[in-house]
């Protein structure tokens, strides 16, 4: 089994898009991002880190591009070239379904763009704009809607009020560009937001590349338009744009060059260059009263929480001399985590086995109550899957993904 690191591959789903109208004239708020860090304050605002005790087997693969959806009672994942669908009971962790979706038969597809749930029913939007539904055993229940490939609806999710958010991915040569639509339960378009009309590069950044309902019916996301430093929110019918004021000015010329290289090459190297630049943002998520994300200043990756009540930001950064400390381990979990779902209450993310082990081992005198609970849950997870994991190569065991459920303070 070959282990691959889940990194910015999810962003490739957003690919190279056209750009938005300049929202600089529609700024509703400004938040200054700190140039200094307060690691203790950052840690104090983590309420809990739970380990999901999922049953592992050969359907559990460690590949790029894992997609993730939560229903009332189940966790669903689709991953790998064969589009493996696995489902687990959220309470017991037992696997309830495991099947391959790739193919041309009933219920099969050649690619998936978005996953969402209504009750315990799983819905999958494929790359051709077709929405299919499956029960908790993975049984195909039929097609729900066909947007058609020409509509370029590539992302969708369901709001708590029953409406749908549809993301249209346009390309630079398109006359109609990237757009955000609100549709009713019959998929009739009710409203259009953030229409994109200027010929610049935009990558829609939502939950590591996917849209998500951050809190109730509020949606938050970044547009990558030559390193746009604005956080966009759609709250009901209200469009909001928060300017994130960086402690150091961005290097605009380099940002534009890197963005244009993405257009020309569609390559991961170009994406990597963008994320090496000051002012790049990643892993947007929300829990409790905090919006959390990563950003780069002085070539260093900071983890930042914004308190929605006060608009004050707290940043954390791990210095080399902190290696082996509790803060160093916590920082690397947040730095390396790939956000799979964020519902306003919890952040569901994957963490490498070695990173979680480093956090929990050797810090008994520093562990507070919530980390002691995490340590107990992690041991139970390892015990449950000991037979399966003993047959993995050491590097596979170290890189094995553990799913965490993180809650920041209310």
N, C-alpha and C positions, 0 to 999 in steps of 0.2 A: 504494500500500500504506500503510495507516494504522497507525502504531506506537502501541501502548498500553503503559503501564508496568505490568509485572507487580508488583502490590503485595499488598494484603491480600485480593485477590479470592478466593484459595484458601480464606480463612477463611469466606467466605460459604457454601461448601459445608457447613460445620459449622452454619451458620445459628444459630437461637435454640433452645437446648436447655434441658432441666430440669437441676436441680442435684444434686450428690452429697451423700452423707452427710458430715457434718463429719468430716474426717480429722485435726482438730487433736489428738484424743486418741490418734492412731495415729502420731505423729511418731517416726520412727526415727533422725533425725539433724537437725542444724541447721548451716547454713553462713552465715557472715556475708559479705555482699557488700560490697566495699570502696567507701568514699566517695571515695577517691583513686585515681589511675590510675598505671599503670606501663607506658607504651607500649613501652619497650625490651624488657621481659620478655615482653610480648605478642608482639611481632614475632619474638623469638628462638625462640618455641615453634611457629612455622610452619615445617614441614619442606620442603614443596614445593607449588607451584601449577602444574599442568599445563593446557595448552589442548588440548581435544579438536578435532582437525582434521577437522571434519565437512563433507561436501559440501553446499553451499547451492544451493537452487533455489526455484521458486515454491511448493513445498509447505512450505518453511521460512517460517513466519509469526511475526510478533512480536505476539502477542495475549495477553490475560489468560487465566488459568485453564489454563496448560499443565500436563499431567500427564505423568509420567515413570516409566519402569520399566527396570531393567537385567536382562538375561539373562546367560547364560554368555558369549555372544559378541556380543550386540547391545544397542543402546540404542533404546528405543521412546518416542515422544512422541505424545500426543493433545491437540489444541488447536483453538481457534476454534469459531465457531458451527456450522461444517460438520463438526466432529469429525474433523479431518485426522489420520490415522494415518501417521506416518513412522517408518522403522526404519533405523538405520545400523550398519554393522559397526564394532565398538569398536576394532579394530586399524587398519583402513585408513581409516575414516571414510566409506566409500562408502555411498550410500543404497541400501538393498535393497528397500524397499517405500514406497509412497506411495498412499494411497487415502482416500476420504471414507467415514465410517462412518454419518453421519446418514441416517436413512430407516427404512422399515418392511419392507425385504426381508430375505432370509437374511443373517445376520451384521451387519445394520445395527441401529442403536439410536438413541434419542432423547436420550441423555445418558449420561455415564460418571461413576462415583463413585470407583472404585479400579482401579489397574493393578498386576499383579504377574506374575512369571514363574516357571515350573518348567522347568529346562533352558533351551532357547531358545523355548519356547512361551509366548505372551503370553495372559494372562487378563484380562478386563475385566468388572467388576461395574457394571451400569447402574443408573439411578435407580429401576428397578422391582424390583430385587433379583434379577436374572438374571445368572448368570455365563456368559460365552462365552469360547471359546478360538480363537486364531489362530496360524498358523505364521509363520516369519520373513519370508515373502513377503506377509504380510497376508491369506492365504487363510483363510476361515472354516472351522473344524474342528468346530463344533457347540456346543450348549449343554451346560454341565457341571452346573449346579444352578440351581434356582429357589427363592429364599427367600420370594418373594411380597412384594408391596408392603406388606401389613399388618405384616410382621415388622420393617420399617424398618431393615434391615441396609444401611447406607449407606457403610461403610468396611470394607475387609478387607485383610489381607496375610498372607503365609505366613512362618512361623518356620523357622529352619534345621533344626529337628527334624521338620518336615513338618506340624505343627499349624497351624491358622489362628487369627488374631485377628479377631474380628468386632466392629464397633462399631455399636450400635443407637442411632439418633438419635430420641429422643422429643421431645415438645413439652409445654409447660406444662400443657395440658389432658389429657394422656395419663395413664391410671392406671399404666401401665408406662412408666418413664422411660428415660433414657440408660443404657446398660449396656455393659460390655466382656465378651465371651465368648471362651473358648478352645474350638475345635472340632477334632475329629480329621479325618483325610484324607477321610472320608465325610461330613463336615459335621455329625456328631453332636456336640451340646454336651457338653463334658467338665467345664467349670468356668465360674463366673460371678464377675467381679471388679468392684469399684468400682460397685456398684449405686447408682443415683441415685434418691433418694426425696423430697428436699425441694423445694418449689416455688420455686427460685431459678434464676437464669440461669447456664448453663454453656456455654462454647464449648470443644470438645475441640481442643487445640492440639498437633498432632503434625506435625513437619516442615513448618511453614508451612501447617498446616491438615490434613495427612494423617498417618496413623499410619506408623511405621517401626520396623524392628527395629534398635535402636541398636547392639547389640553382642552377637553370638551370639543368644541367645533372651531378651535383656533388652529391655524396652519402656519408654521414658520419655516423659512428656508433661506438659503443664500443663492444669489445669482453669481456665477463666476463670469464676470465681464471684465477681462484684463485686471483681475484681482479687485473686484468690487467689494468694498468694505462696508456693505449695508446688509442688515438683517431685515428680511421682508416678512410681514405677517398679514394673514387674511383672517380677520375676526368677524364672523358673520358676513356682512356686505362691506365692511370697513377695510380698506387697504392701508397698511401702515408700513412705514420705512424708517428703521432706526439706524442712524449712522454710528458705526463703531469707530471711535477716534483712536487711532494707533499712537503709541508713545513716540514712535519715530516715523518719519515720512516714508511712504512706499517708494520703491524704485520703479517708477512708471514705465520707463523705456524697456527695462528687462521684462517686466510683467507683460507688456504688449507683445514683445518678441516671443516669449514663451507661449502666450495664448495663440498667437498666429501659427506657431509651430504645431500646435495641436490640430488646427484646421488643416494644415498642409499634410501632416503625416498620420493623424489618428493614432499615434503611438503611445504606449505606456511610458516610454522615456520622456516624451514631451509632458505628459501628466506629472511625472516625477519632478521635472524641472520646475513646473508651476508650484508644486508643494514645497520646494526648497526656498522659495522667495518669501521675503517678509510681506506680511499682509495676507497670506493664504489661510483659509479657514477650513475646518474639517470636523466630522463627527458631531454634528448638531443633535442635541437631545434635550429632553425636559423632564423634570421630576420635582414634585412638590412646588416650592416657590422659586426654583432655580432653573434657568436655561444654561446649559453646559455645552462647551465646544472647545476645540483646539485652535490656536492661532500661532503664527510664527513672527517673532521679532528678534533682531540681532542674530538670525540663523539658529535660534533656539525655539523649540516647541513648548509653548505654555498651555496648561489646562486652565480654563477660566469658567467660573460660575457668575452669572448675573442674577442678582436678587430682583425679582419682578416687582417687589413692593417698593424698593428704594432706588432701583436702577444702578446700584453700586456693584462693581465687579471685583471678584477675588481671584487671584491667579496663583498657580502652583508650578514649581519647576524643580527638578531634581539635579542637584550639583553632583559632580563626580565623587566628591568626598563624602556624600551621603550614601554611597553604595553599601548595601547590606542593611540599611536602616529601614524602619517601618515606613517612613515617608517615601523612601526610594522605591520600595515595593509597591506601595499604593499608587504612586505617580505612574509607574510603568504599566500598571493595570489600566489606568485611565488613558495613558498615552497610546497604548497599543490596542485598546478595545475597539471592536468594530460594532457599532450600534446596529442592532437588528430590529429593534422595536422600541418605541417610546410613546407611552400613552398619557403622559402628564402626571401619572402617579409613580410608575416604575420605568426603569431603563433595563431592557433585556439586551445582553451583549455576550459575545464570546471572548473567552480569555484562554490563553495558552496554559496548559497544565503546569509548565515550569514556572510561569509568572505567579500563578496562584499559590504554588508550593513555596515559592520564595517569600511571599507575603506572610504565610501562616507558620513557617518554620523558623525557629530561632528567635522569636519575639515574644515569648511567653510573658515576660515582665511588662511588655508594652500593650498586649492585647486587651482591649476593652470588651465589654459584654457582647457587642455585635460581632466582633471578630472571633470571639470564642465560639459563638453560634456558627459562624462561617466555617471555622475549623472542624467542628463536629459534623456539619453537613458534608464537607469535603471528604472527610475520612469515610463517611457512609457511602459516598459516591464511589470512592476508590474500592471499598470492600465489595460493593455491589458488582462492579465491573472488573474485579481482579482477574477472573478466568480469561476474559476477553483481552485485557490489556497485557497479560503476561506473554501473549503470542506476538505482540507488536515489537518492532525494533525499538531500541532505546530512543532514537531521535523521533520516532513516531509517538512514543509515549510522552516525551517532553513537549511535543508540539500539539498533542491531542487537545481538541477544543472542549472547554468546559463552559456551559452556559450559566451566566450569572444573572441574578435579578437584583438590581441596585435601586435603592430608594434614598434620595436626598431629603433633607429636613423640610417639613412644611412651614 
